[in-house]
Structures are given as C-alpha cells and as structure tokens.
Amino acid sequence: MSDAKVIYVFPGQGSQYKGMGSDLCERFDVAKEVYKESSDILGYDVARLSFANPNNQINLTRYTQPVLLTHHMACLRAYQELAGSPVSAYAAAGHSLGEYSALVVAGALSFEAALGLVKTRGELMGDYGEGEMAALPIDPVTAKKWSDRYFCAVAGINLPTQTVVAGAAEDLDRLEAGFIQDNPRRRPVRLKTEGAFHTYFMVEAARRFRAALDSAQIDIPKIKILSNYAGDYHLPDPGMIKAHLFFQLFHPVNWVGCLNCALADGVDTFLEFGGGIGKGVTPAEMRPNLESMIKKTARARQHEIRYFAAINADSIADTAYNLSA
C-alpha cells in the first residue's frame, strides 16, 4: 500500500441511526474516549443520544451533525489503533457535514473546533430551514429544469444520473407528481432531513453561521481536502476554506465533482469512516453510505479503485487486517 493514493471519506446526514457507535464503545477504549470528549465539549451525553436515541433526537439536525462527526472520529481512531500502522491519507473528503470531519483529518480543524461549528451549523439549519429533499434518478441539467418549474432547487449531485432536489413540501409534491407522470418507471425518493438543505432556503442560516466561521481557528491543511461547493480541492488558504464552507450551506453538494477530481488526481484507494444505512437494527447490519456512489463514479470513468469501509466494529477489524496484509 506504500504506493497507493488513499483518500479518507466521511458521509453526511442520512447515515445516522439508533445504536451507532455502541459496538465501538464495547470493543475499543479509544472510542469511549472520543464519546466522552465529545460529550464534555457539547454539554450533553452523546453516547446516550446515539445509542438509545431518546425522543428520536438523532434525526434532529441540531443533534444529527455532532453525533455523526463523533462517530466518524470514533471509527477513525479505532481503525488507527487496531491497524498499528494505518495507511496515511493523501487526501480527505466528506459529503456535506462530512466535510468537517475531512478538515479534522487534514489538521485544518481541531476536533473541538469542528464540534463547535457543526453544533452551531446544525442548530441554525434546524431553526431557520424549512422544506424537504428528494433524490431524482436523472442528471443535474434535467433535474434543474424540473426543479425550476416548481420553485425548487438542485441541492446535490450524487451521481451523473442521481440528483437531489429540494424545496417547500407542497412544491416538491407537485414536482414528484409531474415527474412520475412523465417517467412512470422512475420514482423520486424523499430523504429524511429537516429542511431543503444546500438551497436558497438555507441563506438565513448561512448568514448567521458566518459569525461562527469568522471566529473559528482554521489552519492550513496538511493534506488535500475536497470542497463540496467547488467540486475541487480547497486552496491552502484558511480564509477561502471558511468562504467555501459558508457557500456550501446554500449551494449544491457537488459530490460527483469531488469524486471526479480525486480520480483525475490518481486517487486509487477509498476508505470510508462512520455512519451507516440499511434496514437492520444493529451496527453490524449497516452498509456504508458512500460506497455505491464511489464505485459507480469510478466505473463510469473506467478507473480501477480499491474501496474499504470502517463504519462499525467488524468492518474496522476487517479493514485494519486487509490494508495491512
């Protein structure tokens, strides 16, 4: 693996679930330390919120974002401890909220500073956001035509043929009905979010978030980091990083652009940390959130890659073994 170009990637909202991190804390003392550190910084019991999910709080944006960041770091540190000689990251990237975890990995943000930012970010997005989001099985140019027609907006480009749109609930209802009428074999998928994130609905949240960004300590990254807003690498300029994090809130997440940039740069190994999706009820039953997007984008470019997941205790152990083999 010494000649591999490895990128660490982190998923965003939608990858949270009740019980996340419970298996890590049972097996790794370093994971317990992460959860304690996070709880001390945030002022509430992050482990209890994550494991027991009282009052379904894990799906409230103000809690989702700190909980996911904590899980990302717990998975990362557990992997680093178990691997002994973990593979070094050439670059880092995260989907929406995950970009803050990438900044931590790159040394641009401390864990404490990142938690403070996502706490404020999550609170503002929950308080000042409205609307809903849906994934359409079409390209972003076509999706924009549909979203414009119904006063919605493109919120994310996950794949060349999967675009997330967002808007007021009633507008999104009309968009979906019109889309299904014209495309009876293709169905939109509503996403579990509290608002129309990464669209004009987030402008007020972004305006208020700017003060937190202005006061945050962001250092020059030690490795490359991909910007959701630009779909390219961040410049090694803390001021520009802050600006892109500000614009990220009300512009589409250009995840395809990020992946294409990494692949064009020769990245050949992807290592995903944290989160999970699926219908299971235990961490061991969850699947990685970003794997399909990464592999489909690589295939479309005819790039051969290696992909590894470190999202629960079992996958962390497997990845630590396979990457050291």
C-alpha positions as CSV (number, residue, x, y, z in Angstrom):
1,M,0.0,0.0,0.0
2,S,3.0,2.3,0.1
3,D,2.4,3.5,-3.4
4,A,-1.3,3.9,-3.1
5,K,-3.1,7.2,-3.1
6,V,-5.6,6.9,-0.3
7,I,-8.5,9.2,0.4
8,Y,-10.4,9.2,3.7
9,V,-14.1,9.9,3.1
10,F,-17.0,10.7,5.5
11,P,-20.7,10.6,4.9
12,G,-23.3,13.2,5.8
13,Q,-26.8,13.4,7.1
14,G,-29.0,10.4,6.3
15,S,-26.3,8.0,7.6
16,Q,-27.3,8.3,11.2
17,Y,-29.2,5.5,13.0
18,K,-30.1,4.4,16.5
19,G,-27.3,2.5,18.1
20,M,-24.5,3.9,16.1
21,G,-21.2,3.7,18.0
22,S,-22.4,1.3,20.6
23,D,-20.4,-1.6,19.2
24,L,-17.3,0.6,19.0
25,C,-17.5,1.6,22.7
26,E,-18.0,-2.1,23.7
27,R,-14.7,-3.1,21.9
28,F,-12.4,0.0,21.8
29,D,-11.4,2.2,24.8
30,V,-10.3,4.8,22.3
31,A,-13.9,5.1,21.0
32,K,-15.1,5.6,24.6
33,E,-12.7,8.4,24.9
34,V,-14.0,10.1,21.8
35,Y,-17.5,9.9,23.0
36,K,-16.5,11.3,26.4
37,E,-14.5,14.1,24.8
38,S,-17.5,15.0,22.6
39,S,-19.9,15.0,25.5
40,D,-17.7,17.2,27.5
41,I,-17.4,19.7,24.6
42,L,-21.1,19.7,23.7
43,G,-22.5,19.6,27.2
44,Y,-24.8,16.5,26.7
45,D,-24.4,12.8,26.7
46,V,-23.5,12.0,23.1
47,A,-23.2,8.2,23.8
48,R,-26.7,8.0,25.3
49,L,-28.2,10.1,22.4
50,S,-26.5,7.9,19.8
51,F,-27.1,4.5,21.4
52,A,-30.7,5.0,22.9
53,N,-32.0,7.8,20.6
54,P,-34.4,9.2,23.2
55,N,-37.4,11.0,21.6
56,N,-35.9,10.3,18.2
57,Q,-33.4,13.1,18.7
58,I,-30.8,11.6,16.5
59,N,-32.8,12.7,13.5
60,L,-33.0,16.3,14.6
61,T,-30.4,18.3,12.7
62,R,-29.0,20.0,15.8
63,Y,-28.0,16.6,17.1
64,T,-27.5,14.6,13.9
65,Q,-24.5,16.6,12.9
66,P,-22.5,16.4,16.1
67,V,-23.4,12.8,16.6
68,L,-22.2,11.9,13.1
69,L,-18.9,13.8,13.5
70,T,-18.3,12.0,16.8
71,H,-19.0,8.6,15.1
72,H,-16.7,9.5,12.2
73,M,-13.8,10.2,14.6
74,A,-14.5,7.2,16.8
75,C,-14.3,4.9,13.8
76,L,-11.2,6.6,12.6
77,R,-9.4,6.4,15.9
78,A,-10.4,2.8,16.4
79,Y,-9.1,1.9,13.0
80,Q,-5.8,3.7,13.7
81,E,-5.3,1.9,17.0
82,L,-6.2,-1.5,15.6
83,A,-4.1,-1.1,12.4
84,G,-1.0,-0.2,14.3
85,S,0.5,1.3,11.1
86,P,-2.6,2.7,9.4
87,V,-2.4,3.8,5.8
88,S,-1.8,7.5,5.5
89,A,-4.3,9.7,3.7
90,Y,-3.2,11.5,0.6
91,A,-6.5,13.5,0.7
92,A,-9.8,13.7,2.6
93,A,-13.4,14.4,1.6
94,G,-16.8,14.4,3.2
95,H,-20.4,14.7,1.9
96,S,-21.9,17.9,3.3
97,L,-21.5,17.6,7.1
98,G,-18.7,15.1,6.4
99,E,-16.5,17.8,5.0
100,Y,-15.9,19.0,8.6
101,S,-14.6,15.5,9.5
102,A,-12.3,15.8,6.5
103,L,-11.0,19.1,7.8
104,V,-10.2,17.4,11.2
105,V,-8.3,14.6,9.4
106,A,-6.3,17.2,7.4
107,G,-5.4,19.1,10.6
108,A,-7.2,22.3,9.5
109,L,-9.7,22.0,12.4
110,S,-9.3,20.5,15.8
111,F,-12.0,18.0,16.9
112,E,-13.2,20.6,19.5
113,A,-13.5,23.4,16.9
114,A,-15.2,21.1,14.4
115,L,-17.8,20.0,17.0
116,G,-18.4,23.6,17.9
117,L,-19.0,24.6,14.3
118,V,-21.3,21.6,13.5
119,K,-23.3,22.2,16.7
120,T,-24.0,25.8,15.6
121,R,-24.5,24.7,12.0
122,G,-27.0,22.1,12.9
123,E,-28.9,24.4,15.2
124,L,-29.2,27.1,12.6
125,M,-30.1,24.7,9.8
126,G,-32.9,23.2,12.1
127,D,-34.1,26.6,13.3
128,Y,-34.1,28.6,10.0
129,G,-34.5,25.9,7.5
130,E,-37.8,24.6,6.0
131,G,-38.8,22.4,3.2
132,E,-37.8,18.9,2.2
133,M,-35.5,17.0,-0.2
134,A,-35.8,14.2,-2.7
135,A,-33.4,12.2,-4.9
136,L,-34.3,12.1,-8.6
137,P,-32.8,9.4,-10.9
138,I,-31.7,11.9,-13.5
139,D,-28.8,14.1,-14.5
140,P,-28.3,17.5,-12.9
141,V,-29.2,19.5,-16.1
142,T,-32.5,17.7,-16.4
143,A,-33.1,18.0,-12.7
144,K,-32.6,21.7,-12.8
145,K,-35.3,22.0,-15.4
146,W,-37.7,20.1,-13.2
147,S,-36.8,22.0,-10.0
148,D,-37.0,25.4,-11.7
149,R,-40.5,24.6,-12.9
150,Y,-41.7,24.0,-9.4
151,F,-39.7,26.7,-7.5
152,C,-37.4,24.1,-6.1
153,A,-33.6,23.8,-6.5
154,V,-30.8,21.3,-7.1
155,A,-29.3,20.5,-3.7
156,G,-26.8,17.8,-4.5
157,I,-25.2,15.9,-7.4
158,N,-24.5,12.4,-6.0
159,L,-24.1,10.6,-9.3
160,P,-24.1,11.5,-13.0
161,T,-27.7,10.1,-13.0
162,Q,-28.8,10.9,-9.4
163,T,-29.5,14.4,-8.4
164,V,-31.1,15.7,-5.1
165,V,-33.6,18.5,-5.4
166,A,-35.3,20.4,-2.6
167,G,-38.0,22.9,-1.9
168,A,-41.2,23.6,0.0
169,A,-43.1,20.4,0.8
170,E,-46.0,21.3,-1.4
171,D,-43.8,22.3,-4.3
172,L,-41.8,19.1,-4.0
173,D,-45.1,17.1,-4.0
174,R,-46.1,18.8,-7.3
175,L,-42.6,18.2,-8.8
176,E,-42.7,14.5,-7.9
177,A,-46.2,14.1,-9.3
178,G,-45.3,15.7,-12.6
179,F,-42.1,13.7,-12.8
180,I,-43.8,10.4,-12.1
181,Q,-46.5,11.2,-14.7
182,D,-43.7,11.7,-17.4
183,N,-41.5,8.9,-16.0
184,P,-43.8,6.2,-14.6
185,R,-40.9,3.7,-14.3
186,R,-38.6,6.0,-12.3
187,R,-39.5,7.1,-8.8
188,P,-38.2,10.0,-6.7
189,V,-37.1,9.1,-3.1
190,R,-37.8,11.5,-0.3
191,L,-34.9,12.0,2.1
192,K,-35.0,12.2,5.9
193,T,-33.9,15.7,6.5
194,E,-35.5,18.7,8.3
195,G,-35.2,21.1,5.5
196,A,-34.3,22.0,1.9
197,F,-30.6,21.9,2.7
198,H,-28.0,23.4,0.2
199,T,-30.6,25.6,-1.5
200,Y,-31.8,29.2,-1.1
201,F,-33.9,28.0,1.9
202,M,-30.6,28.0,3.8
203,V,-29.5,31.6,3.2
204,E,-30.6,32.9,6.6
205,A,-28.9,30.0,8.3
206,A,-25.7,30.7,6.4
207,R,-25.8,34.5,7.2
208,R,-26.0,33.6,10.9
209,F,-23.4,30.9,10.6
210,R,-20.8,33.2,9.2
211,A,-20.0,34.7,12.6
212,A,-19.1,31.2,13.9
213,L,-16.9,30.6,10.8
214,D,-15.2,34.0,11.2
215,S,-14.2,33.3,14.8
216,A,-13.2,29.7,14.2
217,Q,-9.5,28.7,14.1
218,I,-8.8,27.1,10.7
219,D,-5.2,26.2,9.9
220,I,-3.6,25.4,6.6
221,P,-4.4,21.7,5.8
222,K,-1.6,19.1,5.9
223,I,-3.2,17.1,3.2
224,K,-5.6,17.9,0.3
225,I,-9.3,18.4,1.1
226,L,-12.1,18.4,-1.4
227,S,-14.7,21.2,-1.3
228,N,-18.4,20.3,-1.8
229,Y,-19.0,23.8,-3.0
230,A,-16.2,23.9,-5.6
231,G,-16.1,20.2,-6.6
232,D,-12.4,20.6,-6.4
233,Y,-9.6,20.8,-3.8
234,H,-9.7,23.5,-1.3
235,L,-6.9,26.1,-1.7
236,P,-4.5,26.0,1.2
237,D,-5.9,29.3,2.5
238,P,-8.0,29.3,5.7
239,G,-10.0,32.3,4.6
240,M,-11.0,30.6,1.4
241,I,-11.9,27.4,3.3
242,K,-14.2,29.5,5.5
243,A,-15.8,31.1,2.5
244,H,-16.4,27.7,0.8
245,L,-18.0,26.3,4.0
246,F,-20.3,29.4,4.1
247,F,-21.3,28.9,0.4
248,Q,-21.7,25.2,0.9
249,L,-24.8,25.8,3.1
250,F,-26.9,27.2,0.2
251,H,-25.3,25.7,-2.9
252,P,-25.5,22.1,-4.2
253,V,-23.2,19.5,-2.8
254,N,-21.1,18.6,-5.9
255,W,-20.1,15.2,-4.8
256,V,-19.6,13.9,-8.3
257,G,-17.2,16.8,-8.9
258,C,-15.3,15.9,-5.8
259,L,-15.0,12.2,-6.8
260,N,-14.0,13.1,-10.4
261,C,-11.4,15.5,-9.1
262,A,-9.9,12.8,-6.8
263,L,-9.9,10.2,-9.6
264,A,-8.3,12.6,-12.0
265,D,-5.6,13.2,-9.4
266,G,-4.8,9.5,-9.3
267,V,-6.6,8.6,-6.1
268,D,-7.0,4.8,-6.2
269,T,-8.0,3.8,-2.7
270,F,-11.1,5.0,-0.8
271,L,-11.5,4.4,2.9
272,E,-15.0,5.4,4.3
273,F,-15.4,6.1,8.0
274,G,-18.6,6.3,10.0
275,G,-22.4,6.3,9.6
276,G,-24.4,3.6,8.0
277,I,-27.5,2.8,6.0
278,G,-29.9,-0.1,5.8
279,K,-32.9,-1.7,7.3
280,G,-31.1,-3.6,10.1
281,V,-31.2,-2.7,13.7
282,T,-27.6,-3.3,14.8
283,P,-24.4,-1.6,13.7
284,A,-23.2,-4.9,12.2
285,E,-26.2,-4.9,9.8
286,M,-25.5,-1.5,8.4
287,R,-23.9,-0.7,5.0
288,P,-21.6,2.1,4.0
289,N,-23.4,5.3,2.8
290,L,-21.0,6.4,0.1
291,E,-19.7,3.1,-1.3
292,S,-22.2,2.9,-4.2
293,M,-21.6,6.5,-5.3
294,I,-17.9,6.0,-5.2
295,K,-17.9,2.7,-7.2
296,K,-20.4,3.8,-9.8
297,T,-18.5,7.1,-10.4
298,A,-15.2,5.1,-10.7
299,R,-16.8,2.7,-13.2
300,A,-18.2,5.5,-15.3
301,R,-14.6,6.9,-15.6
302,Q,-13.2,3.3,-16.2
303,H,-11.0,3.7,-13.2
304,E,-10.0,0.7,-11.1
305,I,-10.1,1.5,-7.4
306,R,-9.9,-0.2,-4.0
307,Y,-12.6,0.5,-1.5
308,F,-12.7,-0.2,2.2
309,A,-15.2,0.6,4.9
310,A,-14.6,1.3,8.6
311,I,-18.2,2.0,9.8
312,N,-18.6,-0.5,12.6
313,A,-16.5,-2.7,14.8
314,D,-16.5,-5.6,12.4
315,S,-15.7,-3.6,9.3
316,I,-12.9,-1.7,11.1
317,A,-11.3,-5.0,12.1
318,D,-11.6,-6.3,8.5
319,T,-10.2,-3.1,7.0
320,A,-7.3,-2.9,9.5
321,Y,-6.3,-6.5,8.6
322,N,-6.8,-6.2,4.8
323,L,-5.0,-2.9,4.5
324,S,-2.0,-4.2,6.4
325,A,-1.9,-7.5,4.5
